[in-house]
């Protein structure tokens, strides 16, 4: 795996440490599952790194962790807006100060978890390694759950219903279950539509102009990029790349973006380039599939998201953002923990030792930190 740039490494490594501690502290599962806890701990980390595209780009420096016995289940973040440029000073007059601003964003913590159970008969009579399969399924469940939490924060929605989407006029649809104090600053609808319900698969698919519009809005806001410049390789026909923002999508969006290979005028600079054309293959990150101008694209292996309530077809969405766009908070006393009970370990509910259990739970919250540093595109496909 390529070495991550510094802004991403601290976030990914912190999650590695959290998972590592959880695995070390997991319930001893005896001879049936005990070896798997050690052998498949690395497997879970690998699944996490390779598929959780959002957590790679969460901001670790601004996120906060809630200590144990804090007396609240709500996390508070503080957003500090930028100030304007310095004016010309007149002699002996320092001018008026620019006031220090502060905005509060709050999010209620969520405890999530699930578990799997197998029987002594299934384990003994299967030609496959059942504990191995259970660990893989648990790992994927964890990754998908975290991805969903991050998506809900990025799009300020928890359900794909027609009435729960931001519009350009609204700036965001913030429900009680979403981030209190947040709105989406940059929203674009395919085909230049003004609102979500006007999307039509005949005319409003994702296009280069949509990507360019969001990027230009980020540049106008002086949004810092997340990934560094990719330089060309001497004597090899490769293409350098500008410092980049991050684009996230699903498998349907991946196919659509890969089709955007031509453009006219200002859009020509955004024609899609696959990762095989990168000047430095070593800079390719997990689940990255290409770039459009200063946006490098990553896809989630989760099932494609589909919205309802549009004129024709199915609604889709992508997100484009820069550094410090969103963050995550963990409850320190309720960090990710893996639980396992093997066959033969007596239990008041399993007096004959007939079942084996594997599960996990954790408590966290995701939120937007600087909404102007990112944007969402809603579009329609057949």
LUMMARLUM-974364 format. One line per 5 residues: their letters; for each residue x, y, z of C-alpha. Coordinates in nm, 4 decimals, decimal comma. Each point is the difference from the previous one (the first is absolute). Example, Ala and Ser with C-alpha at 12.3 -4.5 7.8 and 13.67 -1.06 7.14 Angstrom:
% residues 2
AS) 1,2300/-0,4500/0,7800 ~ 0,1370/0,3440/-0,0660 .
% end
This chain:
% residues 382
XXXXX) 0,0000/0,0000/0,0000 ~ 0,1303/0,3449/-0,0900 ~ 0,1174/0,2203/0,2839 ~ -0,2732/0,2474/0,0870 ~ 0,0678/0,3738/-0,0087 .
XXXXX) 0,0425/0,1524/0,3450 ~ -0,3518/0,1529/0,0246 ~ -0,1496/-0,3451/-0,0402 ~ 0,2505/-0,2153/0,1828 ~ -0,0872/0,1219/0,3488 .
XXXXX) -0,3704/-0,0690/-0,0522 ~ 0,0512/-0,3497/-0,1394 ~ 0,2623/-0,0942/0,2562 ~ -0,2174/0,1175/0,2865 ~ -0,2728/-0,2358/-0,1181 .
XXXXX) 0,2558/-0,2794/-0,0304 ~ 0,1033/0,0565/0,3597 ~ -0,3626/0,0009/0,1138 ~ -0,0723/-0,3267/-0,1748 ~ 0,3251/-0,1505/0,1210 .
XXXXX) -0,0802/0,0788/0,3622 ~ -0,3487/-0,1399/-0,0463 ~ 0,1336/-0,3261/-0,1376 ~ 0,2563/-0,0318/0,2775 ~ -0,2694/0,0615/0,2582 .
XXXXX) -0,2619/-0,2189/-0,1585 ~ -0,1599/-0,2724/0,2041 ~ 0,2113/-0,3163/-0,0030 ~ -0,1860/-0,2397/-0,2244 ~ 0,1700/-0,3256/0,0896 .
XXXXX) 0,1431/-0,2551/-0,2434 ~ -0,2763/0,0277/-0,2598 ~ 0,0220/0,3745/-0,0601 ~ 0,3062/0,1109/0,1959 ~ 0,2455/-0,0513/-0,2844 .
XXXXX) -0,2256/0,1833/-0,2420 ~ 0,0040/0,3106/0,2182 ~ 0,3736/0,0307/-0,0574 ~ 0,0122/-0,1320/-0,3569 ~ -0,2826/0,2119/-0,1354 .
XXXXX) 0,0645/0,3197/0,1897 ~ 0,2241/0,1122/-0,2873 ~ -0,2674/-0,1095/-0,2466 ~ -0,2561/0,2280/0,1631 ~ 0,2446/0,2914/-0,0160 .
XXXXX) 0,0667/-0,0723/-0,3678 ~ -0,3717/-0,0065/-0,0788 ~ -0,0437/0,3247/0,1896 ~ 0,2827/0,1801/-0,1798 ~ -0,0972/-0,1227/-0,3437 .
XXXXX) -0,3706/0,0780/0,0134 ~ -0,0677/0,2838/0,2421 ~ 0,0613/0,2841/-0,2431 ~ -0,1458/0,2690/0,2255 ~ 0,1971/-0,0564/0,3164 .
XXXXX) 0,3284/0,0412/-0,1887 ~ -0,0907/0,3650/-0,0476 ~ -0,1543/0,0902/0,3357 ~ 0,1737/0,2828/0,1815 ~ 0,1818/-0,1346/0,3070 .
XXXXX) 0,1317/0,3340/0,1256 ~ -0,3421/0,1627/0,0494 ~ -0,1987/-0,3052/0,1052 ~ -0,0429/-0,0586/0,3712 ~ -0,0515/-0,3086/0,2127 .
XXXXX) -0,2516/0,0020/0,2821 ~ 0,1539/-0,1162/0,3298 ~ -0,1671/-0,2544/0,2231 ~ -0,2539/0,1241/0,2591 ~ -0,0353/0,3259/-0,1930 .
XXXXX) -0,3643/0,0401/0,0993 ~ -0,1272/0,0415/-0,3556 ~ -0,0657/-0,2027/-0,3129 ~ 0,0356/0,3027/-0,2292 ~ 0,3314/0,0961/-0,1590 .
XXXXX) 0,0780/0,3674/-0,0586 ~ 0,2363/0,1280/-0,2671 ~ 0,1061/0,3626/-0,0423 ~ 0,0437/0,1506/-0,3454 ~ 0,2224/0,3080/-0,0334 .
XXXXX) -0,0736/0,2013/-0,3159 ~ 0,2730/0,1651/-0,2051 ~ 0,0582/0,3764/0,0166 ~ 0,0256/0,2500/-0,2829 ~ 0,3127/0,1432/-0,1599 .
XXXXX) 0,1999/0,2743/0,1710 ~ -0,0858/0,3593/-0,1025 ~ 0,2448/0,2789/-0,0722 ~ 0,0907/0,1742/0,3263 ~ 0,0125/0,3752/0,0467 .
XXXXX) 0,2700/0,1504/0,2149 ~ -0,0721/-0,0293/0,3712 ~ -0,3276/-0,1855/-0,0573 ~ -0,0082/-0,3830/0,0418 ~ -0,3540/-0,0205/-0,1371 .
XXXXX) -0,2831/-0,2106/0,1376 ~ 0,0672/-0,3564/0,1183 ~ -0,1486/-0,3016/-0,1720 ~ -0,1939/-0,1823/0,2648 ~ 0,0825/-0,3596/0,0829 .
XXXXX) -0,2984/-0,2105/-0,1048 ~ -0,1181/-0,3335/0,1309 ~ -0,2850/-0,2241/-0,1122 ~ -0,1253/-0,3080/0,1814 ~ -0,0904/-0,3308/-0,1632 .
XXXXX) -0,1513/-0,2805/0,2066 ~ -0,0703/-0,3632/-0,0727 ~ -0,1481/-0,2735/0,2139 ~ 0,2204/-0,3022/0,0470 ~ -0,1199/-0,3311/-0,1430 .
XXXXX) 0,0816/-0,3373/0,1495 ~ 0,0007/-0,2640/-0,2711 ~ 0,0724/-0,3690/0,0033 ~ -0,1005/-0,3396/-0,1255 ~ 0,0949/-0,3624/0,0514 .
XXXXX) -0,0058/-0,3344/-0,1763 ~ -0,0611/-0,3463/0,1366 ~ 0,0967/-0,3445/-0,1207 ~ -0,0569/-0,3473/0,1439 ~ 0,2266/-0,2879/0,0864 .
XXXXX) -0,1657/-0,2099/-0,2712 ~ 0,0499/0,2603/-0,2717 ~ 0,3666/0,0473/0,0902 ~ 0,0724/-0,3725/0,0315 ~ -0,1820/-0,1062/-0,3160 .
XXXXX) 0,1046/0,2772/-0,2387 ~ 0,2874/-0,0396/-0,2455 ~ 0,0684/0,3737/0,0405 ~ 0,1560/0,1929/0,2868 ~ -0,3158/0,1444/0,1548 .
XXXXX) 0,1787/0,2286/0,2525 ~ 0,2033/0,1438/-0,2890 ~ -0,3143/0,0783/-0,1975 ~ -0,1649/0,1535/0,3075 ~ 0,2981/0,2300/0,0558 .
XXXXX) -0,0086/0,1133/-0,3611 ~ -0,3709/0,0765/0,0224 ~ 0,0466/0,1883/0,3276 ~ 0,2822/0,2054/-0,1538 ~ -0,2080/0,0939/-0,3032 .
XXXXX) -0,2959/0,0889/0,2187 ~ 0,2169/0,2369/0,2017 ~ 0,1421/0,1672/-0,3113 ~ -0,3415/0,0429/-0,1615 ~ -0,1486/0,1388/0,3205 .
XXXXX) 0,2723/0,2627/0,0328 ~ -0,0371/0,0928/-0,3661 ~ -0,3736/0,0526/0,0495 ~ 0,0574/0,2220/0,3032 ~ 0,2481/0,2135/-0,1948 .
XXXXX) -0,2366/0,0253/-0,2980 ~ -0,2853/0,1118/0,2233 ~ 0,2188/0,2823/0,1310 ~ 0,1359/0,1018/-0,3392 ~ -0,3433/0,0155/-0,1643 .
XXXXX) -0,1902/0,1091/0,3127 ~ -0,2519/-0,2757/-0,0466 ~ -0,0734/-0,3323/0,1639 ~ -0,2514/-0,1415/-0,2467 ~ -0,0339/0,0180/-0,3806 .
XXXXX) -0,3474/0,1581/0,0025 ~ -0,1081/0,2688/-0,2439 ~ -0,0651/0,2616/0,2661 ~ 0,3296/-0,0350/0,1827 ~ 0,2431/0,1605/-0,2427 .
XXXXX) 0,1542/0,3470/0,0022 ~ -0,0833/0,2473/-0,2716 ~ 0,1998/0,2972/-0,1197 ~ -0,2509/0,2323/0,1680 ~ -0,0117/-0,1902/0,3275 .
XXXXX) 0,3719/-0,0584/0,0345 ~ -0,0751/-0,3307/0,1666 ~ -0,2733/-0,2084/0,1562 ~ 0,1036/-0,0439/0,3621 ~ -0,2126/-0,2444/0,1977 .
XXXXX) 0,0255/-0,0818/0,3688 ~ 0,2091/-0,3055/-0,0798 ~ 0,2446/0,2025/-0,2072 ~ 0,2666/0,2505/0,0962 ~ -0,1465/0,2837/0,2069 .
XXXXX) 0,1508/0,3232/-0,1292 ~ 0,1001/-0,1259/-0,3457 ~ -0,1247/0,0652/-0,3494 ~ 0,1453/-0,0975/-0,3369 ~ 0,1663/0,3035/-0,1519 .
XXXXX) 0,0462/-0,1311/-0,3551 ~ -0,2755/-0,2044/-0,1654 ~ -0,0256/-0,0790/-0,3722 ~ -0,2741/-0,1834/-0,1883 ~ 0,0646/-0,1811/-0,3277 .
XXXXX) -0,0994/0,1819/-0,3180 ~ 0,0049/0,3336/0,1816 ~ -0,3302/-0,0743/0,1759 ~ -0,0990/0,2179/0,2947 ~ -0,1296/-0,2703/0,2318 .
XXXXX) 0,0138/-0,3708/0,0644 ~ -0,3544/-0,0839/-0,1090 ~ 0,0632/0,1417/-0,3499 ~ 0,2704/-0,2570/-0,0766 ~ -0,0756/-0,2072/-0,3112 .
XXXXX) 0,2098/-0,2900/-0,1278 ~ -0,0507/0,1140/-0,3603 ~ 0,1887/0,3257/0,0492 ~ 0,1561/0,0259/0,3449 ~ 0,2802/-0,2565/0,0218 .
XXXXX) 0,3335/0,0865/0,1628 ~ 0,2158/0,2138/-0,2316 ~ 0,3396/0,1686/0,0038 ~ -0,1620/0,3404/0,0445 ~ -0,1486/-0,1178/0,3323 .
XXXXX) 0,3426/-0,1049/0,1275 ~ 0,1598/0,3228/-0,1219 ~ -0,2693/0,2116/0,1663 ~ 0,0610/-0,1574/0,3407 ~ 0,3791/0,0265/-0,0385 .
XXXXX) -0,0230/0,3677/-0,0904 ~ -0,2158/0,0605/0,3076 ~ 0,2646/-0,1679/0,2172 ~ 0,2751/0,2044/-0,1608 ~ -0,1977/0,3206/0,0568 .
XXXXX) -0,0164/-0,0960/0,3692 ~ 0,3801/-0,0553/0,0072 ~ -0,0600/-0,3631/0,0935 ~ 0,3302/-0,1821/0,0621 ~ 0,0579/-0,3111/-0,2106 .
XXXXX) 0,0484/-0,3382/0,1680 ~ 0,2441/-0,1783/-0,2293 ~ 0,3321/0,1403/-0,1290 ~ 0,1118/0,0570/-0,3575 ~ 0,0948/-0,3057/-0,2065 .
XXXXX) 0,3060/0,0785/-0,2119 ~ 0,0844/-0,1504/-0,3396 ~ 0,2471/-0,2856/-0,0420 ~ 0,3047/0,0816/-0,2202 ~ 0,0181/-0,1790/-0,3360 .
XXXXX) -0,3387/-0,1648/0,0521 ~ -0,3273/0,1054/-0,1603 ~ -0,1869/0,0742/0,3213 ~ -0,2209/0,2874/0,1111 ~ 0,0687/0,2197/0,3044 .
XXXXX) -0,2838/0,0947/0,2297 ~ -0,0904/0,3180/0,1887 ~ -0,0491/0,0088/0,3770 ~ -0,3364/-0,1665/0,0415 ~ -0,3327/0,0090/0,1736 .
XXXXX) -0,1765/-0,3263/0,0837 ~ -0,3025/-0,1356/-0,1845 ~ -0,1989/-0,2906/0,1466 ~ -0,2572/-0,2144/-0,1748 ~ -0,1466/-0,3499/-0,0261 .
XXXXX) 0,0341/-0,2611/-0,2745 ~ -0,2684/0,1624/-0,2170 ~ 0,1710/0,3374/0,0265 ~ 0,3343/-0,1610/-0,0754 ~ -0,1308/-0,1272/-0,3331 .
XXXXX) -0,1490/0,3374/-0,0870 ~ 0,3116/0,1997/0,0888 ~ 0,2187/-0,2354/-0,2059 ~ -0,2139/0,0926/-0,3042 ~ 0,0786/0,3726/0,0290 .
XXXXX) 0,3037/-0,0147/-0,2287 ~ -0,0677/0,3045/-0,2201 ~ -0,0972/0,3578/0,0658 ~ -0,0072/0,3361/-0,1734 ~ 0,1135/0,3398/0,1188 .
XXXXX) 0,0722/0,0201/0,3705 ~ -0,1248/-0,3581/0,0473 ~ 0,2784/-0,1430/-0,2189 ~ 0,2420/0,0344/0,2921 ~ -0,2239/-0,2359/0,1979 .
XXXXX) -0,0038/-0,2945/-0,2415 ~ 0,0280/-0,3267/0,1918 ~ 0,3398/-0,1683/0,0351 ~ 0,0259/-0,3539/0,1430 ~ 0,2584/-0,0852/0,2633 .
XXXXX) 0,2098/-0,1881/-0,2574 ~ 0,0938/0,3383/-0,1507 ~ 0,1333/0,1409/0,3259 ~ 0,3582/0,1170/-0,0149 ~ 0,0790/-0,1703/0,3304 .
XXXXX) -0,1838/-0,3320/0,0417 ~ 0,1217/-0,0138/0,3580 ~ -0,2269/0,2929/0,0866 ~ -0,3160/-0,1989/-0,0783 ~ -0,2047/-0,0519/0,3162 .
XXXXX) -0,2441/-0,2776/0,0985 ~ -0,3202/0,0072/-0,2080 ~ 0,1216/0,2888/-0,2164 ~ -0,1004/-0,0367/-0,3638 ~ 0,0919/0,3262/-0,1734 .
XXXXX) -0,0243/0,3764/-0,0078 ~ -0,1867/0,2841/-0,1677 ~ 0,2139/0,3123/0,0092 ~ 0,0917/0,0739/0,3629 ~ -0,2355/-0,2675/0,1369 .
XXXXX) 0,1273/-0,3494/0,0768 ~ -0,2844/-0,2511/0,0201 ~ -0,0597/-0,2818/0,2489 ~ -0,2844/-0,2476/0,0018 ~ -0,1694/-0,1910/0,2766 .
XXXXX) -0,0652/-0,3695/-0,0527 ~ -0,3331/0,0358/0,1753 ~ -0,3099/-0,0572/-0,2099 ~ -0,0858/0,3016/-0,2138 ~ -0,2248/0,2580/0,1663 .
XXXXX) -0,3327/0,0786/-0,1662 ~ -0,2307/0,2901/0,0829 ~ -0,3680/0,0337/-0,0817 ~ -0,2466/0,2765/-0,0787 ~ 0,1473/0,1323/-0,3251 .
XXXXX) -0,1686/0,0509/-0,3367 ~ 0,1504/-0,3074/-0,1674 ~ 0,2717/-0,2526/0,0792 ~ 0,1981/-0,0397/0,3202 ~ 0,1799/0,2674/0,1979 .
XXXXX) 0,3700/-0,0271/0,0791 ~ 0,2504/0,2162/0,1847 ~ 0,3714/0,0714/0,0211 ~ 0,2027/0,2126/0,2389 ~ 0,3068/0,2160/-0,0671 .
XXXXX) 0,1956/0,1546/0,2865 ~ 0,3328/0,1314/0,1244 ~ 0,1966/-0,0119/0,3216 ~ -0,1797/0,0440/0,3333 ~ -0,3436/-0,0647/-0,1514 .
XXXXX) -0,1251/-0,2518/0,2542 ~ 0,1111/-0,1769/0,3146 ~ -0,0878/-0,2818/0,2340 ~ -0,0206/-0,0256/0,3771 ~ 0,0219/-0,3162/0,2086 .
XXXXX) -0,1221/-0,0619/0,3538 ~ 0,3220/-0,0966/0,1769 ~ -0,1741/-0,2351/0,2420 ~ -0,1850/-0,1698/-0,2858 ~ 0,2654/-0,0406/-0,2702 .
XXXXX) -0,0260/-0,2788/-0,2555 ~ 0,0138/-0,3372/0,1705 ~ -0,0191/-0,3492/-0,1433 ~ -0,1759/-0,2719/0,1985 ~ 0,0317/-0,3723/-0,0556 .
XXXXX) -0,1154/-0,3174/0,1775 ~ 0,1150/-0,3382/-0,1211 ~ -0,1589/-0,3432/0,0027 ~ 0,0396/-0,1652/0,3380 ~ 0,0066/0,3192/0,2055 .
XXXXX) -0,2832/-0,0339/0,2483 ~ -0,2587/0,2715/0,0098 ~ -0,3211/0,0386/0,1959 ~ -0,1854/0,0123/-0,3309 ~ 0,2077/-0,2785/-0,1573 .
XXXXX) 0,0363/-0,2636/0,2689 ~ 0,0998/-0,2739/-0,2474 ~ 0,2539/0,2094/-0,1901 ~ -0,1843/-0,0222/-0,3293 ~ 0,0584/0,3474/-0,1470 .
XXXXX) 0,2862/0,2322/-0,0910 ~ -0,0473/0,3776/-0,0169 ~ 0,1960/0,2819/-0,1625 ~ -0,1094/0,3620/0,0207 ~ 0,1091/0,3610/0,0325 .
XXXXX) -0,1248/0,3311/0,1332 ~ 0,1222/0,3585/0,0159 ~ -0,1275/0,3544/0,0541 ~ 0,0800/0,2922/-0,2292 ~ -0,1303/0,3040/-0,1852 .
XXXXX) 0,0890/0,1465/-0,3411 ~ -0,0571/0,3637/-0,0909 ~ 0,0814/0,2681/-0,2544 ~ 0,2628/0,2358/0,1351 ~ 0,0253/0,2544/-0,2821 .
XXXXX) -0,2972/-0,0327/-0,2377 ~ 0,1448/0,2558/-0,2436 ~ 0,2950/-0,2355/-0,0560 ~ -0,2133/-0,2567/-0,1836 ~ -0,3082/-0,0525/-0,2101 .
XXXXX) -0,2479/-0,2557/-0,1266 ~ -0,1298/-0,0755/-0,3503 ~ -0,3387/-0,1685/-0,0401 ~ -0,0703/-0,1454/-0,3437 ~ -0,2280/-0,2508/-0,1745 .
XX) 0,0617/-0,3230/-0,1912 ~ -0,2262/-0,2604/-0,1545 .
% end
